[in-house]
């Protein structure tokens, strides 16, 4: 009788696993004949002072990227500006937030930080600004001056080459600060830090920030095809076994477009920044998240995106890098669970929760160290593990 029951349990489990097919490919078959308990509680320390200590932050041997010159030089190349300008979601939102709010810009002094080709400075001048100061450290500043001259705006726009934290503006205060400071994962490259310094130094008491609010969002996902391409590829590379480097690949977040049908949970807004009040110290943080699983499936990791808001004027506007919206050049940031055999089998209504810690890398402040806890408890698995990633 007991053997017959065991056989029936196996059949039920096999039939259950057969149901979990992702529309993009591989059928994941995981058999939980008894509840699994998987934890690494000793690593679930999320105190920012200590949580990245002794965590073996991913640092690939021979790979160093800590030069400020290298960072700014990357913005001297035309292709990166072409990519940003061709991103219609990005550029049109900035344009509309300025041009459609001429009543806010008319006769105002404007500061454009990281002005690049000068496109936002030009929008501000077209909106009636009294004068615009565009600050850019990269050599693209020289070309921005030529663009300004070509468009007969020399009397309205001054391009200053240098770091905003080092240059001195010809004015003591400005009425409006505009900047496209957004990075992958919102905060990558830490440009927001210098925006906040400039805000504290130059912005009038009743001055305006464009944008003025940012929100970071997270959901879980299952994308078997992406997993196959990202990890199983290393098992056999032209008949060479390279699987030993997969441990490093897991620790590198993937900046990629994820299809909306691969999102299998609700959205959690886990961090919000008010650009008028946020401090630089707030950009290193620990936040809680909790998401509701929408369908029977597997969780292979978390995907993070963001919203940036322009709340001034007649019509509030926003840029979103959500997988449910038009694709942007920022894409989404994907964090795979570092498990090859223990994907999280989840069911509709399950709650996946945990903590997300974000901190600038101590060797290169442009890079980010990120630690994520995955905590799940259902009839098949009790799971509580944390993983450390490096976005560089």
Short mmCIF file of the C-alpha atoms (twelve columns), coordinates in Angstrom:
data_MODEL
# 
_entry.id   MODEL 
# 
loop_
_atom_site.group_PDB 
_atom_site.id 
_atom_site.type_symbol 
_atom_site.label_atom_id 
_atom_site.label_alt_id 
_atom_site.label_comp_id 
_atom_site.label_asym_id 
_atom_site.label_seq_id 
_atom_site.Cartn_x 
_atom_site.Cartn_y 
_atom_site.Cartn_z 
_atom_site.pdbx_PDB_model_num 
ATOM 1   C CA . UNK A 1   0.000  0.000  0.000   1 
ATOM 2   C CA . UNK A 2   2.879  2.364  0.900   1 
ATOM 3   C CA . UNK A 3   4.701  1.596  -2.383  1 
ATOM 4   C CA . UNK A 4   1.530  2.295  -4.323  1 
ATOM 5   C CA . UNK A 5   1.246  5.660  -2.564  1 
ATOM 6   C CA . UNK A 6   4.883  6.520  -3.392  1 
ATOM 7   C CA . UNK A 7   4.302  5.723  -7.069  1 
ATOM 8   C CA . UNK A 8   1.222  7.912  -7.090  1 
ATOM 9   C CA . UNK A 9   3.179  10.803 -5.501  1 
ATOM 10  C CA . UNK A 10  5.844  10.474 -8.180  1 
ATOM 11  C CA . UNK A 11  3.233  10.512 -10.936 1 
ATOM 12  C CA . UNK A 12  1.556  13.571 -9.398  1 
ATOM 13  C CA . UNK A 13  4.895  15.367 -9.147  1 
ATOM 14  C CA . UNK A 14  5.816  14.537 -12.737 1 
ATOM 15  C CA . UNK A 15  2.436  15.680 -13.991 1 
ATOM 16  C CA . UNK A 16  2.724  18.879 -11.974 1 
ATOM 17  C CA . UNK A 17  6.176  19.695 -13.304 1 
ATOM 18  C CA . UNK A 18  4.991  19.084 -16.855 1 
ATOM 19  C CA . UNK A 19  2.678  22.085 -16.487 1 
ATOM 20  C CA . UNK A 20  5.461  24.598 -15.944 1 
ATOM 21  C CA . UNK A 21  6.502  25.408 -19.473 1 
ATOM 22  C CA . UNK A 22  7.705  28.853 -20.313 1 
ATOM 23  C CA . UNK A 23  6.547  30.123 -23.686 1 
ATOM 24  C CA . UNK A 24  10.151 30.774 -24.698 1 
ATOM 25  C CA . UNK A 25  11.562 27.289 -24.510 1 
ATOM 26  C CA . UNK A 26  13.000 24.874 -22.037 1 
ATOM 27  C CA . UNK A 27  10.777 22.779 -19.815 1 
ATOM 28  C CA . UNK A 28  12.168 22.885 -16.272 1 
ATOM 29  C CA . UNK A 29  11.552 19.652 -14.410 1 
ATOM 30  C CA . UNK A 30  12.171 19.856 -10.684 1 
ATOM 31  C CA . UNK A 31  10.827 17.132 -8.436  1 
ATOM 32  C CA . UNK A 32  10.082 18.004 -4.839  1 
ATOM 33  C CA . UNK A 33  8.897  14.733 -3.320  1 
ATOM 34  C CA . UNK A 34  9.508  16.227 0.100   1 
ATOM 35  C CA . UNK A 35  9.895  19.805 1.219   1 
ATOM 36  C CA . UNK A 36  13.376 21.213 0.680   1 
ATOM 37  C CA . UNK A 37  14.951 23.678 3.087   1 
ATOM 38  C CA . UNK A 38  17.689 25.778 1.481   1 
ATOM 39  C CA . UNK A 39  19.264 28.596 3.470   1 
ATOM 40  C CA . UNK A 40  22.458 30.557 3.897   1 
ATOM 41  C CA . UNK A 41  21.348 32.547 6.915   1 
ATOM 42  C CA . UNK A 42  24.942 33.385 7.853   1 
ATOM 43  C CA . UNK A 43  25.041 35.560 4.711   1 
ATOM 44  C CA . UNK A 44  21.737 37.325 5.384   1 
ATOM 45  C CA . UNK A 45  23.430 40.317 6.991   1 
ATOM 46  C CA . UNK A 46  22.087 43.531 5.462   1 
ATOM 47  C CA . UNK A 47  23.759 46.148 7.683   1 
ATOM 48  C CA . UNK A 48  25.369 48.515 5.165   1 
ATOM 49  C CA . UNK A 49  28.407 48.929 7.401   1 
ATOM 50  C CA . UNK A 50  29.212 45.237 7.259   1 
ATOM 51  C CA . UNK A 51  27.074 43.380 4.724   1 
ATOM 52  C CA . UNK A 52  29.642 43.604 1.908   1 
ATOM 53  C CA . UNK A 53  32.596 42.744 4.148   1 
ATOM 54  C CA . UNK A 54  34.137 39.316 3.534   1 
ATOM 55  C CA . UNK A 55  31.550 38.704 0.811   1 
ATOM 56  C CA . UNK A 56  34.014 38.079 -2.008  1 
ATOM 57  C CA . UNK A 57  32.716 40.960 -4.111  1 
ATOM 58  C CA . UNK A 58  33.116 39.845 -7.719  1 
ATOM 59  C CA . UNK A 59  36.423 41.135 -9.081  1 
ATOM 60  C CA . UNK A 60  37.564 39.302 -12.171 1 
ATOM 61  C CA . UNK A 61  41.323 38.873 -12.166 1 
ATOM 62  C CA . UNK A 62  43.022 41.218 -14.590 1 
ATOM 63  C CA . UNK A 63  39.978 43.467 -14.878 1 
ATOM 64  C CA . UNK A 64  40.308 46.960 -13.461 1 
ATOM 65  C CA . UNK A 65  38.135 49.948 -14.233 1 
ATOM 66  C CA . UNK A 66  38.757 52.708 -11.761 1 
ATOM 67  C CA . UNK A 67  39.882 55.627 -13.920 1 
ATOM 68  C CA . UNK A 68  37.757 58.770 -13.966 1 
ATOM 69  C CA . UNK A 69  39.438 59.661 -17.246 1 
ATOM 70  C CA . UNK A 70  38.163 56.412 -18.750 1 
ATOM 71  C CA . UNK A 71  34.633 57.187 -17.577 1 
ATOM 72  C CA . UNK A 72  34.544 60.669 -19.066 1 
ATOM 73  C CA . UNK A 73  36.364 59.602 -22.220 1 
ATOM 74  C CA . UNK A 74  33.551 57.155 -22.976 1 
ATOM 75  C CA . UNK A 75  31.240 60.174 -23.317 1 
ATOM 76  C CA . UNK A 76  33.554 61.794 -25.852 1 
ATOM 77  C CA . UNK A 77  32.521 59.285 -28.509 1 
ATOM 78  C CA . UNK A 78  29.676 60.169 -30.854 1 
ATOM 79  C CA . UNK A 79  28.044 56.738 -30.857 1 
ATOM 80  C CA . UNK A 80  26.974 56.931 -27.213 1 
ATOM 81  C CA . UNK A 81  25.297 60.302 -27.819 1 
ATOM 82  C CA . UNK A 82  23.688 58.997 -30.985 1 
ATOM 83  C CA . UNK A 83  22.219 56.099 -29.006 1 
ATOM 84  C CA . UNK A 84  20.804 58.428 -26.365 1 
ATOM 85  C CA . UNK A 85  19.416 60.951 -28.855 1 
ATOM 86  C CA . UNK A 86  17.746 58.185 -30.869 1 
ATOM 87  C CA . UNK A 87  16.037 56.910 -27.722 1 
ATOM 88  C CA . UNK A 88  12.707 58.613 -28.410 1 
ATOM 89  C CA . UNK A 89  11.221 57.751 -25.010 1 
ATOM 90  C CA . UNK A 90  14.116 59.512 -23.299 1 
ATOM 91  C CA . UNK A 91  14.609 62.527 -25.538 1 
ATOM 92  C CA . UNK A 92  10.950 63.325 -26.202 1 
ATOM 93  C CA . UNK A 93  10.098 63.190 -22.513 1 
ATOM 94  C CA . UNK A 94  12.848 65.682 -21.673 1 
ATOM 95  C CA . UNK A 95  11.842 67.843 -24.644 1 
ATOM 96  C CA . UNK A 96  8.152  67.860 -23.699 1 
ATOM 97  C CA . UNK A 97  8.857  68.534 -20.026 1 
ATOM 98  C CA . UNK A 98  10.754 71.672 -21.092 1 
ATOM 99  C CA . UNK A 99  9.098  72.953 -24.282 1 
ATOM 100 C CA . UNK A 100 5.547  72.404 -23.000 1 
ATOM 101 C CA . UNK A 101 6.326  74.315 -19.809 1 
ATOM 102 C CA . UNK A 102 7.603  77.589 -21.237 1 
ATOM 103 C CA . UNK A 103 5.928  79.430 -18.373 1 
ATOM 104 C CA . UNK A 104 8.431  77.767 -16.024 1 
ATOM 105 C CA . UNK A 105 11.517 78.497 -18.138 1 
ATOM 106 C CA . UNK A 106 10.783 81.989 -19.423 1 
ATOM 107 C CA . UNK A 107 13.473 84.452 -18.305 1 
ATOM 108 C CA . UNK A 108 15.055 81.867 -15.964 1 
ATOM 109 C CA . UNK A 109 18.720 80.930 -15.417 1 
ATOM 110 C CA . UNK A 110 19.158 77.222 -16.190 1 
ATOM 111 C CA . UNK A 111 21.978 74.789 -15.401 1 
ATOM 112 C CA . UNK A 112 22.327 71.687 -17.604 1 
ATOM 113 C CA . UNK A 113 24.678 69.168 -15.953 1 
ATOM 114 C CA . UNK A 114 26.393 66.641 -18.214 1 
ATOM 115 C CA . UNK A 115 25.052 68.497 -21.226 1 
ATOM 116 C CA . UNK A 116 26.662 66.232 -23.856 1 
ATOM 117 C CA . UNK A 117 25.713 67.560 -27.298 1 
ATOM 118 C CA . UNK A 118 23.760 70.383 -25.673 1 
ATOM 119 C CA . UNK A 119 20.323 69.155 -26.698 1 
ATOM 120 C CA . UNK A 120 18.650 69.871 -23.333 1 
ATOM 121 C CA . UNK A 121 20.316 73.286 -23.172 1 
ATOM 122 C CA . UNK A 122 18.858 74.054 -26.596 1 
ATOM 123 C CA . UNK A 123 15.387 72.942 -25.475 1 
ATOM 124 C CA . UNK A 124 15.668 75.261 -22.451 1 
ATOM 125 C CA . UNK A 125 16.728 78.181 -24.650 1 
ATOM 126 C CA . UNK A 126 13.830 77.486 -27.015 1 
ATOM 127 C CA . UNK A 127 11.505 77.517 -23.988 1 
ATOM 128 C CA . UNK A 128 12.556 81.096 -23.242 1 
ATOM 129 C CA . UNK A 129 15.339 80.717 -20.665 1 
ATOM 130 C CA . UNK A 130 17.268 83.929 -20.010 1 
ATOM 131 C CA . UNK A 131 20.546 82.003 -20.117 1 
ATOM 132 C CA . UNK A 132 21.611 78.360 -19.973 1 
ATOM 133 C CA . UNK A 133 24.922 77.087 -18.615 1 
ATOM 134 C CA . UNK A 134 25.783 73.642 -19.940 1 
ATOM 135 C CA . UNK A 135 28.541 71.841 -18.045 1 
ATOM 136 C CA . UNK A 136 30.284 68.836 -19.608 1 
ATOM 137 C CA . UNK A 137 33.641 67.310 -18.671 1 
ATOM 138 C CA . UNK A 138 34.033 65.084 -21.749 1 
ATOM 139 C CA . UNK A 139 35.514 66.397 -24.984 1 
ATOM 140 C CA . UNK A 140 32.067 66.314 -26.580 1 
ATOM 141 C CA . UNK A 141 31.800 69.798 -25.001 1 
ATOM 142 C CA . UNK A 142 33.885 71.198 -27.869 1 
ATOM 143 C CA . UNK A 143 31.346 69.873 -30.365 1 
ATOM 144 C CA . UNK A 144 28.453 71.123 -28.235 1 
ATOM 145 C CA . UNK A 145 29.816 74.658 -28.652 1 
ATOM 146 C CA . UNK A 146 29.831 74.210 -32.429 1 
ATOM 147 C CA . UNK A 147 26.238 72.924 -32.346 1 
ATOM 148 C CA . UNK A 148 25.178 75.933 -30.253 1 
ATOM 149 C CA . UNK A 149 26.884 78.280 -32.716 1 
ATOM 150 C CA . UNK A 150 25.353 76.466 -35.703 1 
ATOM 151 C CA . UNK A 151 21.904 77.080 -34.226 1 
ATOM 152 C CA . UNK A 152 22.609 80.769 -33.460 1 
ATOM 153 C CA . UNK A 153 22.217 80.341 -29.708 1 
ATOM 154 C CA . UNK A 154 25.603 81.646 -28.514 1 
ATOM 155 C CA . UNK A 155 23.889 84.573 -26.794 1 
ATOM 156 C CA . UNK A 156 21.635 82.174 -24.859 1 
ATOM 157 C CA . UNK A 157 23.861 79.184 -24.042 1 
ATOM 158 C CA . UNK A 158 27.351 78.953 -22.537 1 
ATOM 159 C CA . UNK A 159 29.133 75.585 -22.585 1 
ATOM 160 C CA . UNK A 160 31.662 75.099 -19.781 1 
ATOM 161 C CA . UNK A 161 34.047 72.145 -19.995 1 
ATOM 162 C CA . UNK A 162 34.912 70.604 -16.647 1 
ATOM 163 C CA . UNK A 163 33.466 68.678 -13.716 1 
ATOM 164 C CA . UNK A 164 30.467 70.361 -12.137 1 
ATOM 165 C CA . UNK A 165 32.021 69.863 -8.694  1 
ATOM 166 C CA . UNK A 166 35.177 71.730 -9.807  1 
ATOM 167 C CA . UNK A 167 34.017 74.525 -12.138 1 
ATOM 168 C CA . UNK A 168 32.723 77.889 -10.948 1 
ATOM 169 C CA . UNK A 169 29.658 79.212 -12.734 1 
ATOM 170 C CA . UNK A 170 29.483 82.904 -13.686 1 
ATOM 171 C CA . UNK A 171 26.355 83.129 -11.504 1 
ATOM 172 C CA . UNK A 172 25.843 82.373 -7.833  1 
ATOM 173 C CA . UNK A 173 22.433 80.735 -8.186  1 
ATOM 174 C CA . UNK A 174 20.254 79.166 -10.876 1 
ATOM 175 C CA . UNK A 175 16.491 78.817 -11.119 1 
ATOM 176 C CA . UNK A 176 16.346 75.382 -12.766 1 
ATOM 177 C CA . UNK A 177 18.649 72.354 -12.932 1 
ATOM 178 C CA . UNK A 178 18.133 69.916 -15.788 1 
ATOM 179 C CA . UNK A 179 20.189 66.776 -16.247 1 
ATOM 180 C CA . UNK A 180 19.991 63.361 -17.818 1 
ATOM 181 C CA . UNK A 181 21.908 61.605 -15.038 1 
ATOM 182 C CA . UNK A 182 20.121 58.252 -15.288 1 
ATOM 183 C CA . UNK A 183 22.183 55.048 -15.483 1 
ATOM 184 C CA . UNK A 184 21.512 51.345 -15.765 1 
ATOM 185 C CA . UNK A 185 19.776 50.199 -12.560 1 
ATOM 186 C CA . UNK A 186 19.042 53.935 -12.222 1 
ATOM 187 C CA . UNK A 187 22.178 54.579 -10.137 1 
ATOM 188 C CA . UNK A 188 25.005 53.018 -12.146 1 
ATOM 189 C CA . UNK A 189 27.940 55.422 -12.755 1 
ATOM 190 C CA . UNK A 190 26.945 57.538 -9.725  1 
ATOM 191 C CA . UNK A 191 26.243 60.696 -11.719 1 
ATOM 192 C CA . UNK A 192 23.417 61.559 -9.352  1 
ATOM 193 C CA . UNK A 193 25.983 62.378 -6.655  1 
ATOM 194 C CA . UNK A 194 27.305 65.413 -8.529  1 
ATOM 195 C CA . UNK A 195 23.750 66.534 -9.352  1 
ATOM 196 C CA . UNK A 196 23.007 66.686 -5.622  1 
ATOM 197 C CA . UNK A 197 26.217 68.633 -4.955  1 
ATOM 198 C CA . UNK A 198 25.227 71.151 -7.633  1 
ATOM 199 C CA . UNK A 199 21.688 71.352 -6.232  1 
ATOM 200 C CA . UNK A 200 22.995 72.238 -2.781  1 
ATOM 201 C CA . UNK A 201 25.465 74.787 -4.159  1 
ATOM 202 C CA . UNK A 202 23.583 76.502 -6.971  1 
ATOM 203 C CA . UNK A 203 19.809 75.952 -6.855  1 
ATOM 204 C CA . UNK A 204 17.654 78.834 -5.627  1 
ATOM 205 C CA . UNK A 205 15.468 78.164 -2.604  1 
ATOM 206 C CA . UNK A 206 12.379 77.809 -4.791  1 
ATOM 207 C CA . UNK A 207 14.251 76.416 -7.786  1 
ATOM 208 C CA . UNK A 208 13.120 73.454 -9.880  1 
ATOM 209 C CA . UNK A 209 14.723 70.086 -10.634 1 
ATOM 210 C CA . UNK A 210 14.105 68.281 -13.954 1 
ATOM 211 C CA . UNK A 211 13.477 65.399 -13.234 1 
ATOM 212 C CA . UNK A 212 12.366 65.662 -9.614  1 
ATOM 213 C CA . UNK A 213 11.522 62.090 -8.534  1 
ATOM 214 C CA . UNK A 214 12.796 58.568 -9.227  1 
ATOM 215 C CA . UNK A 215 11.409 55.160 -8.243  1 
ATOM 216 C CA . UNK A 216 13.127 51.753 -8.418  1 
ATOM 217 C CA . UNK A 217 10.909 48.723 -9.116  1 
ATOM 218 C CA . UNK A 218 11.380 44.957 -8.968  1 
ATOM 219 C CA . UNK A 219 9.596  41.785 -10.094 1 
ATOM 220 C CA . UNK A 220 10.532 38.127 -10.437 1 
ATOM 221 C CA . UNK A 221 10.824 36.315 -13.741 1 
ATOM 222 C CA . UNK A 222 11.208 33.018 -15.543 1 
ATOM 223 C CA . UNK A 223 12.992 33.162 -18.900 1 
ATOM 224 C CA . UNK A 224 14.323 29.732 -19.829 1 
ATOM 225 C CA . UNK A 225 15.677 30.853 -23.174 1 
ATOM 226 C CA . UNK A 226 17.684 33.682 -21.628 1 
ATOM 227 C CA . UNK A 227 19.014 31.363 -18.935 1 
ATOM 228 C CA . UNK A 228 20.095 28.870 -21.577 1 
ATOM 229 C CA . UNK A 229 21.928 31.554 -23.543 1 
ATOM 230 C CA . UNK A 230 23.523 33.116 -20.471 1 
ATOM 231 C CA . UNK A 231 24.698 30.078 -18.518 1 
ATOM 232 C CA . UNK A 232 24.356 26.706 -20.212 1 
ATOM 233 C CA . UNK A 233 26.364 28.118 -23.115 1 
ATOM 234 C CA . UNK A 234 29.526 27.791 -21.005 1 
ATOM 235 C CA . UNK A 235 29.133 24.033 -20.595 1 
ATOM 236 C CA . UNK A 236 30.277 23.400 -24.150 1 
ATOM 237 C CA . UNK A 237 31.978 26.176 -26.107 1 
ATOM 238 C CA . UNK A 238 33.151 24.609 -29.370 1 
ATOM 239 C CA . UNK A 239 33.696 21.349 -27.458 1 
ATOM 240 C CA . UNK A 240 35.572 23.146 -24.662 1 
ATOM 241 C CA . UNK A 241 34.212 22.955 -21.105 1 
ATOM 242 C CA . UNK A 242 34.223 26.494 -19.704 1 
ATOM 243 C CA . UNK A 243 31.698 25.856 -16.936 1 
ATOM 244 C CA . UNK A 244 34.233 26.886 -14.265 1 
ATOM 245 C CA . UNK A 245 33.600 30.571 -15.004 1 
ATOM 246 C CA . UNK A 246 29.837 30.327 -14.549 1 
ATOM 247 C CA . UNK A 247 30.241 31.253 -10.878 1 
ATOM 248 C CA . UNK A 248 31.476 34.670 -12.051 1 
ATOM 249 C CA . UNK A 249 28.807 35.021 -14.712 1 
ATOM 250 C CA . UNK A 250 26.107 34.567 -12.057 1 
ATOM 251 C CA . UNK A 251 27.571 37.509 -10.132 1 
ATOM 252 C CA . UNK A 252 27.338 39.916 -13.051 1 
ATOM 253 C CA . UNK A 253 23.882 41.482 -13.480 1 
ATOM 254 C CA . UNK A 254 22.687 41.337 -17.063 1 
ATOM 255 C CA . UNK A 255 21.511 44.546 -18.746 1 
ATOM 256 C CA . UNK A 256 19.057 43.201 -21.282 1 
ATOM 257 C CA . UNK A 257 15.479 43.407 -22.499 1 
ATOM 258 C CA . UNK A 258 13.229 40.877 -20.812 1 
ATOM 259 C CA . UNK A 259 9.925  40.016 -22.465 1 
ATOM 260 C CA . UNK A 260 6.860  41.054 -20.490 1 
ATOM 261 C CA . UNK A 261 5.396  37.524 -20.613 1 
ATOM 262 C CA . UNK A 262 8.414  36.336 -18.602 1 
ATOM 263 C CA . UNK A 263 7.447  38.478 -15.600 1 
ATOM 264 C CA . UNK A 264 5.659  36.166 -13.167 1 
ATOM 265 C CA . UNK A 265 4.952  38.398 -10.164 1 
ATOM 266 C CA . UNK A 266 3.539  41.727 -9.108  1 
ATOM 267 C CA . UNK A 267 5.696  44.847 -9.098  1 
ATOM 268 C CA . UNK A 268 7.225  46.232 -5.908  1 
ATOM 269 C CA . UNK A 269 8.458  49.831 -5.722  1 
ATOM 270 C CA . UNK A 270 11.358 49.252 -3.355  1 
ATOM 271 C CA . UNK A 271 13.098 52.652 -3.352  1 
ATOM 272 C CA . UNK A 272 12.004 56.232 -4.036  1 
ATOM 273 C CA . UNK A 273 14.153 59.347 -4.313  1 
ATOM 274 C CA . UNK A 274 12.846 62.901 -3.974  1 
ATOM 275 C CA . UNK A 275 15.430 64.939 -5.892  1 
ATOM 276 C CA . UNK A 276 14.777 67.985 -3.706  1 
ATOM 277 C CA . UNK A 277 15.556 66.300 -0.405  1 
ATOM 278 C CA . UNK A 278 17.650 63.183 -1.084  1 
ATOM 279 C CA . UNK A 279 21.216 63.203 0.264   1 
ATOM 280 C CA . UNK A 280 24.239 61.485 -1.247  1 
ATOM 281 C CA . UNK A 281 24.351 59.171 1.760   1 
ATOM 282 C CA . UNK A 282 20.836 57.970 0.845   1 
ATOM 283 C CA . UNK A 283 22.154 56.489 -2.416  1 
ATOM 284 C CA . UNK A 284 23.694 53.606 -0.439  1 
ATOM 285 C CA . UNK A 285 20.719 51.815 1.069   1 
ATOM 286 C CA . UNK A 286 18.957 48.653 2.181   1 
ATOM 287 C CA . UNK A 287 15.308 48.222 1.181   1 
ATOM 288 C CA . UNK A 288 12.709 45.508 1.674   1 
ATOM 289 C CA . UNK A 289 10.715 44.055 -1.181  1 
ATOM 290 C CA . UNK A 290 7.694  41.756 -1.318  1 
ATOM 291 C CA . UNK A 291 6.096  40.473 -4.512  1 
ATOM 292 C CA . UNK A 292 3.063  38.305 -5.186  1 
ATOM 293 C CA . UNK A 293 3.507  35.383 -7.586  1 
ATOM 294 C CA . UNK A 294 0.931  35.554 -10.386 1 
ATOM 295 C CA . UNK A 295 1.085  32.050 -11.831 1 
ATOM 296 C CA . UNK A 296 2.465  28.557 -11.219 1 
ATOM 297 C CA . UNK A 297 6.007  28.757 -12.550 1 
ATOM 298 C CA . UNK A 298 9.647  28.991 -11.504 1 
ATOM 299 C CA . UNK A 299 11.593 32.007 -10.246 1 
ATOM 300 C CA . UNK A 300 15.014 32.312 -11.860 1 
ATOM 301 C CA . UNK A 301 15.800 35.721 -10.404 1 
ATOM 302 C CA . UNK A 302 14.720 39.336 -10.122 1 
ATOM 303 C CA . UNK A 303 14.464 42.072 -12.738 1 
ATOM 304 C CA . UNK A 304 14.851 45.737 -11.771 1 
ATOM 305 C CA . UNK A 305 13.669 48.798 -13.652 1 
ATOM 306 C CA . UNK A 306 12.830 52.372 -12.728 1 
ATOM 307 C CA . UNK A 307 10.594 55.376 -13.313 1 
ATOM 308 C CA . UNK A 308 11.836 58.973 -13.486 1 
ATOM 309 C CA . UNK A 309 9.198  61.679 -13.032 1 
ATOM 310 C CA . UNK A 310 8.806  65.272 -14.195 1 
ATOM 311 C CA . UNK A 311 6.001  66.527 -11.966 1 
ATOM 312 C CA . UNK A 312 6.091  70.225 -12.840 1 
ATOM 313 C CA . UNK A 313 3.852  71.911 -15.320 1 
ATOM 314 C CA . UNK A 314 0.395  71.225 -16.661 1 
ATOM 315 C CA . UNK A 315 0.897  67.527 -17.419 1 
ATOM 316 C CA . UNK A 316 3.190  65.301 -15.304 1 
ATOM 317 C CA . UNK A 317 5.516  63.175 -17.447 1 
ATOM 318 C CA . UNK A 318 7.691  60.159 -16.771 1 
ATOM 319 C CA . UNK A 319 10.298 57.918 -18.364 1 
ATOM 320 C CA . UNK A 320 9.975  54.232 -17.510 1 
ATOM 321 C CA . UNK A 321 12.336 51.374 -18.306 1 
ATOM 322 C CA . UNK A 322 9.621  48.843 -17.443 1 
ATOM 323 C CA . UNK A 323 9.382  45.679 -19.575 1 
ATOM 324 C CA . UNK A 324 5.704  46.594 -20.003 1 
ATOM 325 C CA . UNK A 325 6.566  49.894 -21.705 1 
ATOM 326 C CA . UNK A 326 8.339  50.927 -24.899 1 
ATOM 327 C CA . UNK A 327 11.947 49.721 -24.936 1 
ATOM 328 C CA . UNK A 328 14.637 52.241 -23.956 1 
ATOM 329 C CA . UNK A 329 18.413 52.070 -24.297 1 
ATOM 330 C CA . UNK A 330 18.544 51.437 -20.531 1 
ATOM 331 C CA . UNK A 331 16.709 48.098 -20.968 1 
ATOM 332 C CA . UNK A 332 16.274 46.285 -17.614 1 
ATOM 333 C CA . UNK A 333 18.779 44.930 -15.080 1 
ATOM 334 C CA . UNK A 334 18.496 41.190 -14.458 1 
ATOM 335 C CA . UNK A 335 19.778 39.304 -11.404 1 
ATOM 336 C CA . UNK A 336 19.834 35.514 -11.721 1 
ATOM 337 C CA . UNK A 337 19.663 33.292 -8.665  1 
ATOM 338 C CA . UNK A 338 22.998 31.493 -8.412  1 
ATOM 339 C CA . UNK A 339 21.438 28.038 -8.524  1 
ATOM 340 C CA . UNK A 340 21.688 25.470 -11.280 1 
ATOM 341 C CA . UNK A 341 19.549 22.815 -9.609  1 
ATOM 342 C CA . UNK A 342 17.336 24.686 -7.160  1 
ATOM 343 C CA . UNK A 343 15.172 27.050 -9.175  1 
ATOM 344 C CA . UNK A 344 12.365 28.250 -6.989  1 
ATOM 345 C CA . UNK A 345 9.168  26.403 -7.805  1 
ATOM 346 C CA . UNK A 346 6.358  28.852 -7.060  1 
ATOM 347 C CA . UNK A 347 2.584  28.845 -7.173  1 
ATOM 348 C CA . UNK A 348 0.013  31.548 -7.742  1 
ATOM 349 C CA . UNK A 349 -0.391 33.559 -4.553  1 
ATOM 350 C CA . UNK A 350 3.035  32.731 -3.090  1 
ATOM 351 C CA . UNK A 351 4.976  35.646 -1.604  1 
ATOM 352 C CA . UNK A 352 8.638  36.122 -2.512  1 
ATOM 353 C CA . UNK A 353 10.338 38.684 -0.315  1 
ATOM 354 C CA . UNK A 354 13.692 39.805 0.996   1 
ATOM 355 C CA . UNK A 355 16.107 42.707 1.113   1 
ATOM 356 C CA . UNK A 356 18.075 44.597 -1.525  1 
ATOM 357 C CA . UNK A 357 21.300 46.356 -0.498  1 
ATOM 358 C CA . UNK A 358 23.061 48.791 -2.828  1 
ATOM 359 C CA . UNK A 359 26.440 50.392 -2.243  1 
ATOM 360 C CA . UNK A 360 29.137 52.055 -4.338  1 
ATOM 361 C CA . UNK A 361 32.124 49.800 -4.919  1 
ATOM 362 C CA . UNK A 362 35.006 50.846 -2.668  1 
ATOM 363 C CA . UNK A 363 37.539 50.565 -5.530  1 
ATOM 364 C CA . UNK A 364 35.487 52.394 -8.150  1 
ATOM 365 C CA . UNK A 365 32.538 54.555 -7.126  1 
ATOM 366 C CA . UNK A 366 31.108 54.307 -10.653 1 
ATOM 367 C CA . UNK A 367 30.435 50.593 -10.033 1 
ATOM 368 C CA . UNK A 368 27.777 49.194 -7.701  1 
ATOM 369 C CA . UNK A 369 27.853 46.321 -5.222  1 
ATOM 370 C CA . UNK A 370 24.388 44.808 -4.860  1 
ATOM 371 C CA . UNK A 371 23.193 42.150 -2.424  1 
ATOM 372 C CA . UNK A 372 19.805 40.471 -2.765  1 
ATOM 373 C CA . UNK A 373 17.977 38.136 -0.398  1 
ATOM 374 C CA . UNK A 374 15.473 35.633 -1.800  1 
ATOM 375 C CA . UNK A 375 13.031 34.333 0.806   1 
ATOM 376 C CA . UNK A 376 10.221 31.923 -0.071  1 
ATOM 377 C CA . UNK A 377 8.192  29.409 1.905   1 
ATOM 378 C CA . UNK A 378 5.608  27.169 0.240   1 
ATOM 379 C CA . UNK A 379 4.536  23.535 0.363   1 
ATOM 380 C CA . UNK A 380 7.582  22.368 -1.596  1 
ATOM 381 C CA . UNK A 381 10.458 24.546 -0.476  1 
ATOM 382 C CA . UNK A 382 11.647 26.804 2.316   1 
ATOM 383 C CA . UNK A 383 14.282 28.991 0.745   1 
ATOM 384 C CA . UNK A 384 16.310 31.809 2.306   1 
ATOM 385 C CA . UNK A 385 19.548 32.716 0.549   1 
ATOM 386 C CA . UNK A 386 21.402 35.887 -0.383  1 
ATOM 387 C CA . UNK A 387 23.691 36.591 -3.321  1 
ATOM 388 C CA . UNK A 388 26.163 39.388 -4.038  1 
ATOM 389 C CA . UNK A 389 26.459 41.002 -7.473  1 
ATOM 390 C CA . UNK A 390 28.652 43.677 -9.024  1 
ATOM 391 C CA . UNK A 391 27.378 46.024 -11.717 1 
ATOM 392 C CA . UNK A 392 30.336 47.324 -13.704 1 
# 
